Amino acid sequence: MGDKAIDGWELLLKNIAPNALHDSKARYDALKCDEDTRVEVIGEIMDWIQDSNAPQRLLCMTGAAGLGKSALEQTIAERCTKSDILSAAFFLSSTDPSRNTTSFIVPTIAYQMGLKHDLFRSSVAAAVRHDPYIFSRSLQSQMDVLIVRPFENL
């Protein structure tokens, strides 16, 4: 099979976790914050997301089970979607085999970013066409090939 016979985007689609998307029907009853709760923390997170000069670019939420981290994250993802600033989201789940492993995280993020940007999508498809076994490589290699380099090509 020659390189040209491989459809990179189609191969990527076989390596994503559709159930991990914030608006997946598998998460149809996803918890989110009630209208008048966590207003201050939601506002702070939204301000941080929209501040391109923020010194910290990664937010890690930790805490015991049941504290509402997923509800807060769902609420933020929905607000970002409404503002058209959500590039990608991945919701983990210990009970879903496609969401309880690292294997699908990078391809799923690349997929979502490709939906928003045609040039990014073309670059990802070309990268997969060039190396159809990228999904067997380390997370660092996947991140470099499927997200960092296509982003640099923009």
N, CA, C and O atoms as a GROMACS GRO file, in nm:
protein
  616
    1MET      N    1   0.085  -0.118   0.000
    1MET     CA    2   0.000   0.000   0.000
    1MET      C    3   0.089   0.124   0.000
    1MET      O    4   0.172   0.140   0.090
    2GLY      N    5   0.073   0.210  -0.097
    2GLY     CA    6   0.151   0.332  -0.106
    2GLY      C    7   0.096   0.439  -0.013
    2GLY      O    8  -0.018   0.431   0.030
    3ASP      N    9   0.179   0.539   0.018
    3ASP     CA   10   0.138   0.647   0.107
    3ASP      C   11   0.011   0.716   0.060
    3ASP      O   12  -0.073   0.755   0.142
    4LYS      N   13  -0.004   0.731  -0.071
    4LYS     CA   14  -0.119   0.804  -0.124
    4LYS      C   15  -0.250   0.729  -0.103
    4LYS      O   16  -0.357   0.790  -0.106
    5ALA      N   17  -0.243   0.596  -0.081
    5ALA     CA   18  -0.364   0.517  -0.060
    5ALA      C   19  -0.419   0.534   0.081
    5ALA      O   20  -0.533   0.496   0.107
    6ILE      N   21  -0.340   0.589   0.171
    6ILE     CA   22  -0.382   0.606   0.309
    6ILE      C   23  -0.453   0.740   0.326
    6ILE      O   24  -0.399   0.845   0.289
    7ASP      N   25  -0.572   0.736   0.381
    7ASP     CA   26  -0.644   0.858   0.414
    7ASP      C   27  -0.613   0.889   0.560
    7ASP      O   28  -0.667   0.825   0.651
    8GLY      N   29  -0.526   0.985   0.583
    8GLY     CA   30  -0.481   1.017   0.718
    8GLY      C   31  -0.592   1.055   0.813
    8GLY      O   32  -0.592   1.013   0.929
    9TRP      N   33  -0.689   1.133   0.766
    9TRP     CA   34  -0.797   1.176   0.854
    9TRP      C   35  -0.885   1.056   0.893
    9TRP      O   36  -0.925   1.043   1.008
   10GLU      N   37  -0.914   0.970   0.798
   10GLU     CA   38  -0.994   0.850   0.828
   10GLU      C   39  -0.923   0.760   0.928
   10GLU      O   40  -0.987   0.704   1.017
   11LEU      N   41  -0.792   0.746   0.914
   11LEU     CA   42  -0.716   0.665   1.009
   11LEU      C   43  -0.716   0.730   1.147
   11LEU      O   44  -0.725   0.660   1.248
   12LEU      N   45  -0.707   0.862   1.152
   12LEU     CA   46  -0.716   0.932   1.280
   12LEU      C   47  -0.850   0.903   1.347
   12LEU      O   48  -0.855   0.877   1.467
   13LEU      N   49  -0.958   0.907   1.268
   13LEU     CA   50  -1.092   0.885   1.323
   13LEU      C   51  -1.107   0.747   1.388
   13LEU      O   52  -1.188   0.730   1.478
   14LYS      N   53  -1.028   0.652   1.343
   14LYS     CA   54  -1.033   0.517   1.401
   14LYS      C   55  -0.957   0.509   1.533
   14LYS      O   56  -0.960   0.406   1.600
   15ASN      N   57  -0.891   0.618   1.570
   15ASN     CA   58  -0.808   0.619   1.690
   15ASN      C   59  -0.848   0.727   1.790
   15ASN      O   60  -0.767   0.770   1.871
   16ILE      N   61  -0.973   0.771   1.783
   16ILE     CA   62  -1.021   0.872   1.878
   16ILE      C   63  -1.124   0.810   1.972
   16ILE      O   64  -1.170   0.697   1.951
   17ALA      N   65  -1.160   0.885   2.075
   17ALA     CA   66  -1.261   0.843   2.173
   17ALA      C   67  -1.379   0.939   2.165
   17ALA      O   68  -1.383   1.037   2.240
   18PRO      N   69  -1.476   0.913   2.077
   18PRO     CA   70  -1.590   1.005   2.065
   18PRO      C   71  -1.667   1.022   2.196
   18PRO      O   72  -1.727   1.128   2.218
   19ASN      N   73  -1.666   0.923   2.282
   19ASN     CA   74  -1.737   0.933   2.410
   19ASN      C   75  -1.673   1.035   2.504
   19ASN      O   76  -1.736   1.076   2.601
   20ALA      N   77  -1.549   1.075   2.476
   20ALA     CA   78  -1.477   1.168   2.564
   20ALA      C   79  -1.509   1.315   2.534
   20ALA      O   80  -1.468   1.404   2.609
   21LEU      N   81  -1.580   1.341   2.425
   21LEU     CA   82  -1.613   1.479   2.389
   21LEU      C   83  -1.712   1.537   2.489
   21LEU      O   84  -1.796   1.464   2.542
   22HIS      N   85  -1.703   1.665   2.514
   22HIS     CA   86  -1.789   1.726   2.616
   22HIS      C   87  -1.937   1.718   2.582
   22HIS      O   88  -2.022   1.722   2.671
   23ASP      N   89  -1.968   1.705   2.453
   23ASP     CA   90  -2.108   1.700   2.411
   23ASP      C   91  -2.146   1.564   2.352
   23ASP      O   92  -2.240   1.553   2.274
   24SER      N   93  -2.072   1.462   2.391
   24SER     CA   94  -2.099   1.327   2.344
   24SER      C   95  -2.232   1.276   2.397
   24SER      O   96  -2.270   1.305   2.510
   25LYS      N   97  -2.303   1.199   2.314
   25LYS     CA   98  -2.429   1.142   2.363
   25LYS      C   99  -2.404   1.039   2.473
   25LYS      O  100  -2.495   1.007   2.549
   26ALA      N  101  -2.282   0.986   2.482
   26ALA     CA  102  -2.247   0.895   2.591
   26ALA      C  103  -2.244   0.969   2.724
   26ALA      O  104  -2.255   0.907   2.830
   27ARG      N  105  -2.230   1.100   2.718
   27ARG     CA  106  -2.229   1.184   2.839
   27ARG      C  107  -2.355   1.269   2.844
   27ARG      O  108  -2.353   1.381   2.895
   28TYR      N  109  -2.465   1.216   2.791
   28TYR     CA  110  -2.589   1.293   2.775
   28TYR      C  111  -2.639   1.357   2.904
   28TYR      O  112  -2.704   1.461   2.900
   29ASP      N  113  -2.608   1.294   3.017
   29ASP     CA  114  -2.656   1.347   3.144
   29ASP      C  115  -2.540   1.399   3.228
   29ASP      O  116  -2.539   1.385   3.351
   30ALA      N  117  -2.442   1.458   3.161
   30ALA     CA  118  -2.323   1.506   3.231
   30ALA      C  119  -2.360   1.612   3.333
   30ALA      O  120  -2.438   1.703   3.304
   31LEU      N  121  -2.303   1.599   3.450
   31LEU     CA  122  -2.328   1.697   3.554
   31LEU      C  123  -2.267   1.830   3.516
   31LEU      O  124  -2.162   1.835   3.452
   32LYS      N  125  -2.332   1.938   3.554
   32LYS     CA  126  -2.276   2.070   3.538
   32LYS      C  127  -2.321   2.155   3.655
   32LYS      O  128  -2.412   2.118   3.728
   33CYS      N  129  -2.257   2.268   3.671
   33CYS     CA  130  -2.288   2.355   3.784
   33CYS      C  131  -2.425   2.419   3.766
   33CYS      O  132  -2.462   2.459   3.655
   34ASP      N  133  -2.501   2.428   3.875
   34ASP     CA  134  -2.628   2.498   3.870
   34ASP      C  135  -2.602   2.646   3.841
   34ASP      O  136  -2.493   2.697   3.867
   35GLU      N  137  -2.703   2.712   3.787
   35GLU     CA  138  -2.692   2.850   3.739
   35GLU      C  139  -2.623   2.946   3.838
   35GLU      O  140  -2.537   3.023   3.797
   36ASP      N  141  -2.660   2.941   3.964
   36ASP     CA  142  -2.608   3.039   4.059
   36ASP      C  143  -2.502   2.983   4.153
   36ASP      O  144  -2.480   3.038   4.261
   37THR      N  145  -2.436   2.874   4.112
   37THR     CA  146  -2.332   2.817   4.198
   37THR      C  147  -2.196   2.834   4.133
   37THR      O  148  -2.183   2.842   4.011
   38ARG      N  149  -2.096   2.840   4.217
   38ARG     CA  150  -1.956   2.851   4.174
   38ARG      C  151  -1.932   2.967   4.077
   38ARG      O  152  -1.844   2.960   3.991
   39VAL      N  153  -2.009   3.071   4.091
   39VAL     CA  154  -2.002   3.186   4.001
   39VAL      C  155  -1.861   3.247   4.001
   39VAL      O  156  -1.806   3.277   3.895
   40GLU      N  157  -1.804   3.263   4.120
   40GLU     CA  158  -1.673   3.327   4.130
   40GLU      C  159  -1.563   3.242   4.066
   40GLU      O  160  -1.482   3.293   3.989
   41VAL      N  161  -1.560   3.112   4.096
   41VAL     CA  162  -1.454   3.027   4.042
   41VAL      C  163  -1.470   3.010   3.890
   41VAL      O  164  -1.371   3.005   3.818
   42ILE      N  165  -1.593   3.001   3.842
   42ILE     CA  166  -1.617   2.992   3.698
   42ILE      C  167  -1.568   3.120   3.630
   42ILE      O  168  -1.504   3.114   3.525
   43GLY      N  169  -1.598   3.234   3.689
   43GLY     CA  170  -1.552   3.362   3.635
   43GLY      C  171  -1.401   3.371   3.632
   43GLY      O  172  -1.344   3.417   3.533
   44GLU      N  173  -1.335   3.326   3.739
   44GLU     CA  174  -1.189   3.328   3.744
   44GLU      C  175  -1.128   3.239   3.636
   44GLU      O  176  -1.032   3.277   3.570
   45ILE      N  177  -1.184   3.120   3.620
   45ILE     CA  178  -1.132   3.028   3.518
   45ILE      C  179  -1.154   3.084   3.378
   45ILE      O  180  -1.065   3.077   3.293
   46MET      N  181  -1.273   3.138   3.353
   46MET     CA  182  -1.300   3.196   3.221
   46MET      C  183  -1.209   3.314   3.192
   46MET      O  184  -1.161   3.329   3.079
   47ASP      N  185  -1.183   3.398   3.292
   47ASP     CA  186  -1.090   3.510   3.274
   47ASP      C  187  -0.951   3.458   3.242
   47ASP      O  188  -0.884   3.511   3.152
   48TRP      N  189  -0.907   3.355   3.314
   48TRP     CA  190  -0.775   3.296   3.292
   48TRP      C  191  -0.764   3.238   3.151
   48TRP      O  192  -0.662   3.256   3.083
   49ILE      N  193  -0.868   3.169   3.106
   49ILE     CA  194  -0.868   3.109   2.972
   49ILE      C  195  -0.852   3.215   2.865
   49ILE      O  196  -0.781   3.195   2.766
   50GLN      N  197  -0.918   3.328   2.885
   50GLN     CA  198  -0.919   3.433   2.782
   50GLN      C  199  -0.801   3.529   2.792
   50GLN      O  200  -0.787   3.618   2.708
   51ASP      N  201  -0.716   3.513   2.895
   51ASP     CA  202  -0.600   3.599   2.913
   51ASP      C  203  -0.480   3.538   2.842
   51ASP      O  204  -0.414   3.449   2.896
   52SER      N  205  -0.451   3.585   2.721
   52SER     CA  206  -0.340   3.528   2.643
   52SER      C  207  -0.204   3.560   2.704
   52SER      O  208  -0.104   3.500   2.665
   53ASN      N  209  -0.200   3.651   2.800
   53ASN     CA  210  -0.073   3.684   2.865
   53ASN      C  211  -0.056   3.617   3.000
   53ASN      O  212   0.041   3.645   3.072
   54ALA      N  213  -0.147   3.529   3.036
   54ALA     CA  214  -0.136   3.460   3.164
   54ALA      C  215  -0.007   3.379   3.168
   54ALA      O  216   0.026   3.310   3.072
   55PRO      N  217   0.068   3.388   3.279
   55PRO     CA  218   0.196   3.317   3.286
   55PRO      C  219   0.179   3.165   3.292
   55PRO      O  220   0.267   3.090   3.250
   56GLN      N  221   0.067   3.120   3.343
   56GLN     CA  222   0.041   2.977   3.354
   56GLN      C  223  -0.057   2.937   3.245
   56GLN      O  224  -0.163   2.998   3.233
   57ARG      N  225  -0.025   2.834   3.166
   57ARG     CA  226  -0.111   2.794   3.055
   57ARG      C  227  -0.178   2.658   3.076
   57ARG      O  228  -0.246   2.607   2.987
   58LEU      N  229  -0.159   2.599   3.195
   58LEU     CA  230  -0.218   2.470   3.224
   58LEU      C  231  -0.286   2.476   3.359
   58LEU      O  232  -0.227   2.522   3.457
   59LEU      N  233  -0.408   2.431   3.363
   59LEU     CA  234  -0.483   2.427   3.488
   59LEU      C  235  -0.510   2.282   3.522
   59LEU      O  236  -0.568   2.209   3.440
   60CYS      N  237  -0.470   2.240   3.638
   60CYS     CA  238  -0.492   2.102   3.683
   60CYS      C  239  -0.584   2.105   3.804
   60CYS      O  240  -0.549   2.161   3.908
   61MET      N  241  -0.701   2.045   3.790
   61MET     CA  242  -0.796   2.039   3.901
   61MET      C  243  -0.779   1.906   3.973
   61MET      O  244  -0.783   1.800   3.911
   62THR      N  245  -0.759   1.913   4.102
   62THR     CA  246  -0.746   1.792   4.182
   62THR      C  247  -0.843   1.799   4.299
   62THR      O  248  -0.889   1.907   4.338
   63GLY      N  249  -0.874   1.684   4.355
   63GLY     CA  250  -0.962   1.677   4.470
   63GLY      C  251  -1.025   1.540   4.479
   63GLY      O  252  -1.019   1.461   4.385
   64ALA      N  253  -1.085   1.515   4.591
   64ALA     CA  254  -1.149   1.385   4.615
   64ALA      C  255  -1.268   1.366   4.521
   64ALA      O  256  -1.325   1.461   4.468
   65ALA      N  257  -1.303   1.240   4.502
   65ALA     CA  258  -1.420   1.207   4.419
   65ALA      C  259  -1.545   1.270   4.477
   65ALA      O  260  -1.564   1.274   4.599
   66GLY      N  261  -1.629   1.320   4.389
   66GLY     CA  262  -1.757   1.376   4.432
   66GLY      C  263  -1.755   1.523   4.468
   66GLY      O  264  -1.858   1.577   4.509
   67LEU      N  265  -1.643   1.590   4.454
   67LEU     CA  266  -1.636   1.732   4.488
   67LEU      C  267  -1.691   1.823   4.378
   67LEU      O  268  -1.717   1.941   4.402
   68GLY      N  269  -1.711   1.769   4.257
   68GLY     CA  270  -1.769   1.848   4.150
   68GLY      C  271  -1.670   1.897   4.045
   68GLY      O  272  -1.700   1.990   3.971
   69LYS      N  273  -1.553   1.834   4.037
   69LYS     CA  274  -1.454   1.876   3.937
   69LYS      C  275  -1.509   1.858   3.796
   69LYS      O  276  -1.497   1.948   3.712
   70SER      N  277  -1.570   1.744   3.770
   70SER     CA  278  -1.624   1.718   3.636
   70SER      C  279  -1.738   1.813   3.603
   70SER      O  280  -1.750   1.858   3.489
   71ALA      N  281  -1.822   1.843   3.700
   71ALA     CA  282  -1.932   1.937   3.677
   71ALA      C  283  -1.877   2.075   3.642
   71ALA      O  284  -1.928   2.141   3.551
   72LEU      N  285  -1.775   2.117   3.713
   72LEU     CA  286  -1.712   2.246   3.685
   72LEU      C  287  -1.649   2.245   3.547
   72LEU      O  288  -1.664   2.341   3.471
   73GLU      N  289  -1.579   2.138   3.513
   73GLU     CA  290  -1.515   2.128   3.382
   73GLU      C  291  -1.618   2.124   3.269
   73GLU      O  292  -1.596   2.184   3.164
   74GLN      N  293  -1.730   2.055   3.291
   74GLN     CA  294  -1.837   2.051   3.191
   74GLN      C  295  -1.894   2.190   3.169
   74GLN      O  296  -1.918   2.233   3.056
   75THR      N  297  -1.916   2.260   3.278
   75THR     CA  298  -1.970   2.397   3.269
   75THR      C  299  -1.875   2.488   3.192
   75THR      O  300  -1.918   2.565   3.107
   76ILE      N  301  -1.746   2.477   3.221
   76ILE     CA  302  -1.646   2.559   3.152
   76ILE      C  303  -1.643   2.523   3.003
   76ILE      O  304  -1.638   2.612   2.918
   77ALA      N  305  -1.646   2.392   2.972
   77ALA     CA  306  -1.644   2.349   2.830
   77ALA      C  307  -1.765   2.405   2.756
   77ALA      O  308  -1.752   2.449   2.642
   78GLU      N  309  -1.882   2.402   2.818
   78GLU     CA  310  -2.002   2.454   2.753
   78GLU      C  311  -1.993   2.605   2.734
   78GLU      O  312  -2.035   2.656   2.630
   79ARG      N  313  -1.940   2.676   2.832
   79ARG     CA  314  -1.926   2.821   2.817
   79ARG      C  315  -1.826   2.856   2.707
   79ARG      O  316  -1.848   2.948   2.628
   80CYS      N  317  -1.718   2.781   2.702
   80CYS     CA  318  -1.618   2.804   2.597
   80CYS      C  319  -1.677   2.773   2.460
   80CYS      O  320  -1.645   2.842   2.362
   81THR      N  321  -1.761   2.672   2.451
   81THR     CA  322  -1.826   2.639   2.324
   81THR      C  323  -1.916   2.754   2.280
   81THR      O  324  -1.914   2.793   2.164
   82LYS      N  325  -1.994   2.807   2.374
   82LYS     CA  326  -2.083   2.919   2.341
   82LYS      C  327  -2.005   3.042   2.297
   82LYS      O  328  -2.052   3.119   2.213
   83SER      N  329  -1.886   3.060   2.352
   83SER     CA  330  -1.801   3.174   2.314
   83SER      C  331  -1.712   3.142   2.194
   83SER      O  332  -1.634   3.227   2.150
   84ASP      N  333  -1.723   3.022   2.142
   84ASP     CA  334  -1.645   2.974   2.028
   84ASP      C  335  -1.494   2.981   2.055
   84ASP      O  336  -1.415   3.019   1.968
   85ILE      N  337  -1.455   2.944   2.178
   85ILE     CA  338  -1.313   2.943   2.212
   85ILE      C  339  -1.267   2.804   2.258
   85ILE      O  340  -1.151   2.789   2.297
   86LEU      N  341  -1.353   2.705   2.255
   86LEU     CA  342  -1.312   2.570   2.293
   86LEU      C  343  -1.244   2.503   2.175
   86LEU      O  344  -1.305   2.483   2.070
   87SER      N  345  -1.117   2.470   2.192
   87SER     CA  346  -1.045   2.397   2.088
   87SER      C  347  -1.066   2.248   2.104
   87SER      O  348  -1.091   2.178   2.006
   88ALA      N  349  -1.057   2.200   2.228
   88ALA     CA  350  -1.071   2.056   2.250
   88ALA      C  351  -1.096   2.029   2.398
   88ALA      O  352  -1.061   2.109   2.485
   89ALA      N  353  -1.158   1.916   2.424
   89ALA     CA  354  -1.180   1.869   2.560
   89ALA      C  355  -1.177   1.717   2.558
   89ALA      O  356  -1.211   1.654   2.458
   90PHE      N  357  -1.135   1.659   2.668
   90PHE     CA  358  -1.133   1.513   2.680
   90PHE      C  359  -1.177   1.479   2.821
   90PHE      O  360  -1.108   1.512   2.918
   91PHE      N  361  -1.292   1.413   2.834
   91PHE     CA  362  -1.345   1.374   2.963
   91PHE      C  363  -1.314   1.228   2.990
   91PHE      O  364  -1.365   1.138   2.922
   92LEU      N  365  -1.231   1.205   3.090
   92LEU     CA  366  -1.192   1.070   3.129
   92LEU      C  367  -1.306   1.001   3.204
   92LEU      O  368  -1.393   1.067   3.260
   93SER      N  369  -1.303   0.868   3.204
   93SER     CA  370  -1.400   0.788   3.279
   93SER      C  371  -1.338   0.653   3.308
   93SER      O  372  -1.291   0.584   3.217
   94SER      N  373  -1.339   0.614   3.433
   94SER     CA  374  -1.280   0.485   3.470
   94SER      C  375  -1.361   0.367   3.417
   94SER      O  376  -1.309   0.256   3.408
   95THR      N  377  -1.488   0.389   3.383
   95THR     CA  378  -1.574   0.279   3.339
   95THR      C  379  -1.586   0.266   3.187
   95THR      O  380  -1.646   0.170   3.138
   96ASP      N  381  -1.530   0.359   3.112
   96ASP     CA  382  -1.537   0.354   2.966
   96ASP      C  383  -1.399   0.320   2.911
   96ASP      O  384  -1.305   0.398   2.929
   97PRO      N  385  -1.384   0.206   2.844
   97PRO     CA  386  -1.252   0.164   2.795
   97PRO      C  387  -1.187   0.262   2.697
   97PRO      O  388  -1.065   0.262   2.683
   98SER      N  389  -1.265   0.344   2.630
   98SER     CA  390  -1.206   0.443   2.539
   98SER      C  391  -1.166   0.570   2.612
   98SER      O  392  -1.099   0.657   2.555
   99ARG      N  393  -1.208   0.582   2.740
   99ARG     CA  394  -1.177   0.703   2.816
   99ARG      C  395  -1.096   0.676   2.942
   99ARG      O  396  -1.073   0.767   3.022
  100ASN      N  397  -1.051   0.552   2.961
  100ASN     CA  398  -0.972   0.524   3.081
  100ASN      C  399  -0.829   0.483   3.046
  100ASN      O  400  -0.761   0.416   3.125
  101THR      N  401  -0.785   0.524   2.929
  101THR     CA  402  -0.649   0.497   2.883
  101THR      C  403  -0.595   0.622   2.815
  101THR      O  404  -0.671   0.706   2.765
  102THR      N  405  -0.464   0.634   2.813
  102THR     CA  406  -0.405   0.751   2.748
  102THR      C  407  -0.401   0.738   2.596
  102THR      O  408  -0.373   0.835   2.526
  103SER      N  409  -0.429   0.619   2.544
  103SER     CA  410  -0.414   0.592   2.400
  103SER      C  411  -0.491   0.686   2.309
  103SER      O  412  -0.446   0.716   2.198
  104PHE      N  413  -0.606   0.732   2.352
  104PHE     CA  414  -0.694   0.810   2.265
  104PHE      C  415  -0.688   0.960   2.290
  104PHE      O  416  -0.750   1.037   2.216
  105ILE      N  417  -0.616   1.003   2.391
  105ILE     CA  418  -0.619   1.145   2.429
  105ILE      C  419  -0.567   1.236   2.318
  105ILE      O  420  -0.639   1.326   2.274
  106VAL      N  421  -0.446   1.216   2.272
  106VAL     CA  422  -0.386   1.305   2.172
  106VAL      C  423  -0.463   1.301   2.039
  106VAL      O  424  -0.494   1.406   1.984
  107PRO      N  425  -0.494   1.181   1.986
  107PRO     CA  426  -0.571   1.181   1.861
  107PRO      C  427  -0.707   1.250   1.874
  107PRO      O  428  -0.752   1.316   1.780
  108THR      N  429  -0.773   1.236   1.989
  108THR     CA  430  -0.904   1.298   2.009
  108THR      C  431  -0.892   1.450   2.014
  108THR      O  432  -0.978   1.521   1.962
  109ILE      N  433  -0.787   1.499   2.075
  109ILE     CA  434  -0.762   1.644   2.079
  109ILE      C  435  -0.731   1.695   1.938
  109ILE      O  436  -0.782   1.798   1.896
  110ALA      N  437  -0.646   1.621   1.865
  110ALA     CA  438  -0.612   1.661   1.728
  110ALA      C  439  -0.737   1.663   1.640
  110ALA      O  440  -0.753   1.753   1.557
  111TYR      N  441  -0.823   1.565   1.657
  111TYR     CA  442  -0.949   1.558   1.582
  111TYR      C  443  -1.033   1.684   1.604
  111TYR      O  444  -1.080   1.746   1.509
  112GLN      N  445  -1.052   1.721   1.730
  112GLN     CA  446  -1.134   1.838   1.761
  112GLN      C  447  -1.074   1.966   1.706
  112GLN      O  448  -1.147   2.052   1.655
  113MET      N  449  -0.944   1.979   1.716
  113MET     CA  450  -0.879   2.099   1.662
  113MET      C  451  -0.890   2.102   1.510
  113MET      O  452  -0.906   2.208   1.451
  114GLY      N  453  -0.883   1.985   1.447
  114GLY     CA  454  -0.898   1.975   1.302
  114GLY      C  455  -1.036   2.014   1.255
  114GLY      O  456  -1.052   2.066   1.144
  115LEU      N  457  -1.137   1.990   1.338
  115LEU     CA  458  -1.273   2.031   1.302
  115LEU      C  459  -1.287   2.182   1.297
  115LEU      O  460  -1.369   2.235   1.222
  116LYS      N  461  -1.208   2.252   1.376
  116LYS     CA  462  -1.217   2.397   1.383
  116LYS      C  463  -1.129   2.469   1.281
  116LYS      O  464  -1.154   2.584   1.246
  117HIS      N  465  -1.024   2.401   1.235
  117HIS     CA  466  -0.927   2.465   1.146
  117HIS      C  467  -0.892   2.372   1.030
  117HIS      O  468  -0.828   2.269   1.051
  118ASP      N  469  -0.932   2.408   0.910
  118ASP     CA  470  -0.908   2.323   0.793
  118ASP      C  471  -0.760   2.298   0.766
  118ASP      O  472  -0.721   2.187   0.732
  119LEU      N  473  -0.676   2.401   0.782
  119LEU     CA  474  -0.533   2.383   0.758
  119LEU      C  475  -0.472   2.290   0.861
  119LEU      O  476  -0.384   2.210   0.829
  120PHE      N  477  -0.517   2.301   0.985
  120PHE     CA  478  -0.469   2.210   1.090
  120PHE      C  479  -0.510   2.067   1.054
  120PHE      O  480  -0.429   1.974   1.064
  121ARG      N  481  -0.633   2.051   1.012
  121ARG     CA  482  -0.684   1.919   0.973
  121ARG      C  483  -0.600   1.859   0.860
  121ARG      O  484  -0.564   1.741   0.865
  122SER      N  485  -0.569   1.937   0.760
  122SER     CA  486  -0.488   1.889   0.647
  122SER      C  487  -0.349   1.848   0.693
  122SER      O  488  -0.294   1.749   0.646
  123SER      N  489  -0.293   1.926   0.783
  123SER     CA  490  -0.160   1.896   0.834
  123SER      C  491  -0.159   1.767   0.917
  123SER      O  492  -0.066   1.687   0.907
  124VAL      N  493  -0.263   1.747   0.998
  124VAL     CA  494  -0.275   1.624   1.077
  124VAL      C  495  -0.292   1.504   0.984
  124VAL      O  496  -0.227   1.401   1.002
  125ALA      N  497  -0.378   1.518   0.885
  125ALA     CA  498  -0.400   1.409   0.790
  125ALA      C  499  -0.271   1.372   0.718
  125ALA      O  500  -0.242   1.254   0.698
  126ALA      N  501  -0.194   1.473   0.679
  126ALA     CA  502  -0.066   1.447   0.612
  126ALA      C  503   0.033   1.378   0.706
  126ALA      O  504   0.107   1.289   0.664
  127ALA      N  505   0.034   1.418   0.832
  127ALA     CA  506   0.123   1.355   0.930
  127ALA      C  507   0.088   1.208   0.951
  127ALA      O  508   0.177   1.124   0.960
  128VAL      N  509  -0.041   1.178   0.957
  128VAL     CA  510  -0.084   1.038   0.974
  128VAL      C  511  -0.055   0.959   0.847
  128VAL      O  512  -0.014   0.843   0.854
  129ARG      N  513  -0.075   1.020   0.734
  129ARG     CA  514  -0.044   0.955   0.606
  129ARG      C  515   0.105   0.921   0.600
  129ARG      O  516   0.144   0.814   0.553
  130HIS      N  517   0.188   1.014   0.648
  130HIS     CA  518   0.333   0.994   0.648
  130HIS      C  519   0.373   0.883   0.745
  130HIS      O  520   0.462   0.803   0.715
  131ASP      N  521   0.307   0.876   0.862
  131ASP     CA  522   0.340   0.774   0.963
  131ASP      C  523   0.211   0.715   1.018
  131ASP      O  524   0.162   0.759   1.123
  132PRO      N  525   0.155   0.615   0.950
  132PRO     CA  526   0.028   0.555   0.994
  132PRO      C  527   0.038   0.484   1.129
  132PRO      O  528  -0.064   0.452   1.189
  133TYR      N  529   0.159   0.461   1.177
  133TYR     CA  530   0.177   0.395   1.307
  133TYR      C  531   0.202   0.495   1.420
  133TYR      O  532   0.246   0.456   1.528
  134ILE      N  533   0.174   0.621   1.396
  134ILE     CA  534   0.194   0.724   1.498
  134ILE      C  535   0.116   0.691   1.626
  134ILE      O  536   0.159   0.728   1.735
  135PHE      N  537   0.005   0.623   1.614
  135PHE     CA  538  -0.080   0.592   1.729
  135PHE      C  539  -0.017   0.486   1.819
  135PHE      O  540  -0.064   0.464   1.931
  136SER      N  541   0.088   0.421   1.772
  136SER     CA  542   0.162   0.323   1.851
  136SER      C  543   0.282   0.384   1.920
  136SER      O  544   0.352   0.317   1.996
  137ARG      N  545   0.307   0.509   1.894
  137ARG     CA  546   0.424   0.576   1.950
  137ARG      C  547   0.392   0.638   2.086
  137ARG      O  548   0.277   0.637   2.131
  138SER      N  549   0.493   0.692   2.151
  138SER     CA  550   0.476   0.754   2.283
  138SER      C  551   0.382   0.874   2.276
  138SER      O  552   0.361   0.931   2.169
  139LEU      N  553   0.327   0.911   2.391
  139LEU     CA  554   0.240   1.029   2.396
  139LEU      C  555   0.317   1.153   2.352
  139LEU      O  556   0.262   1.240   2.284
  140GLN      N  557   0.443   1.162   2.390
  140GLN     CA  558   0.524   1.278   2.351
  140GLN      C  559   0.537   1.285   2.199
  140GLN      O  560   0.524   1.392   2.141
  141SER      N  561   0.563   1.171   2.134
  141SER     CA  562   0.575   1.169   1.988
  141SER      C  563   0.442   1.203   1.923
  141SER      O  564   0.438   1.279   1.827
  142GLN      N  565   0.332   1.148   1.976
  142GLN     CA  566   0.200   1.179   1.921
  142GLN      C  567   0.170   1.327   1.934
  142GLN      O  568   0.120   1.389   1.841
  143MET      N  569   0.200   1.383   2.050
  143MET     CA  570   0.174   1.525   2.073
  143MET      C  571   0.253   1.610   1.975
  143MET      O  572   0.200   1.707   1.920
  144ASP      N  573   0.378   1.575   1.954
  144ASP     CA  574   0.462   1.650   1.862
  144ASP      C  575   0.410   1.641   1.718
  144ASP      O  576   0.397   1.743   1.650
  145VAL      N  577   0.379   1.520   1.673
  145VAL     CA  578   0.340   1.498   1.534
  145VAL      C  579   0.196   1.541   1.504
  145VAL      O  580   0.169   1.596   1.398
  146LEU      N  581   0.104   1.517   1.599
  146LEU     CA  582  -0.038   1.541   1.572
  146LEU      C  583  -0.089   1.676   1.620
  146LEU      O  584  -0.196   1.720   1.578
  147ILE      N  585  -0.015   1.743   1.708
  147ILE     CA  586  -0.064   1.872   1.759
  147ILE      C  587   0.039   1.984   1.743
  147ILE      O  588   0.008   2.086   1.683
  148VAL      N  589   0.159   1.965   1.795
  148VAL     CA  590   0.257   2.074   1.793
  148VAL      C  591   0.297   2.113   1.650
  148VAL      O  592   0.287   2.230   1.613
  149ARG      N  593   0.342   2.016   1.570
  149ARG     CA  594   0.385   2.049   1.434
  149ARG      C  595   0.271   2.103   1.347
  149ARG      O  596   0.290   2.204   1.279
  150PRO      N  597   0.152   2.039   1.348
  150PRO     CA  598   0.043   2.099   1.270
  150PRO      C  599   0.008   2.241   1.315
  150PRO      O  600  -0.026   2.326   1.233
  151PHE      N  601   0.016   2.266   1.446
  151PHE     CA  602  -0.011   2.400   1.497
  151PHE      C  603   0.095   2.498   1.448
  151PHE      O  604   0.063   2.610   1.410
  152GLU      N  605   0.221   2.455   1.446
  152GLU     CA  606   0.329   2.540   1.395
  152GLU      C  607   0.310   2.569   1.247
  152GLU      O  608   0.348   2.676   1.199
  153ASN      N  609   0.252   2.474   1.173
  153ASN     CA  610   0.229   2.493   1.030
  153ASN      C  611   0.123   2.599   1.002
  153ASN      O  612   0.118   2.655   0.892
  154LEU      N  613   0.039   2.628   1.100
  154LEU     CA  614  -0.063   2.732   1.081
  154LEU      C  615   0.004   2.868   1.073
  154LEU      O  616  -0.064   2.969   1.057
   0.00000   0.00000   0.00000
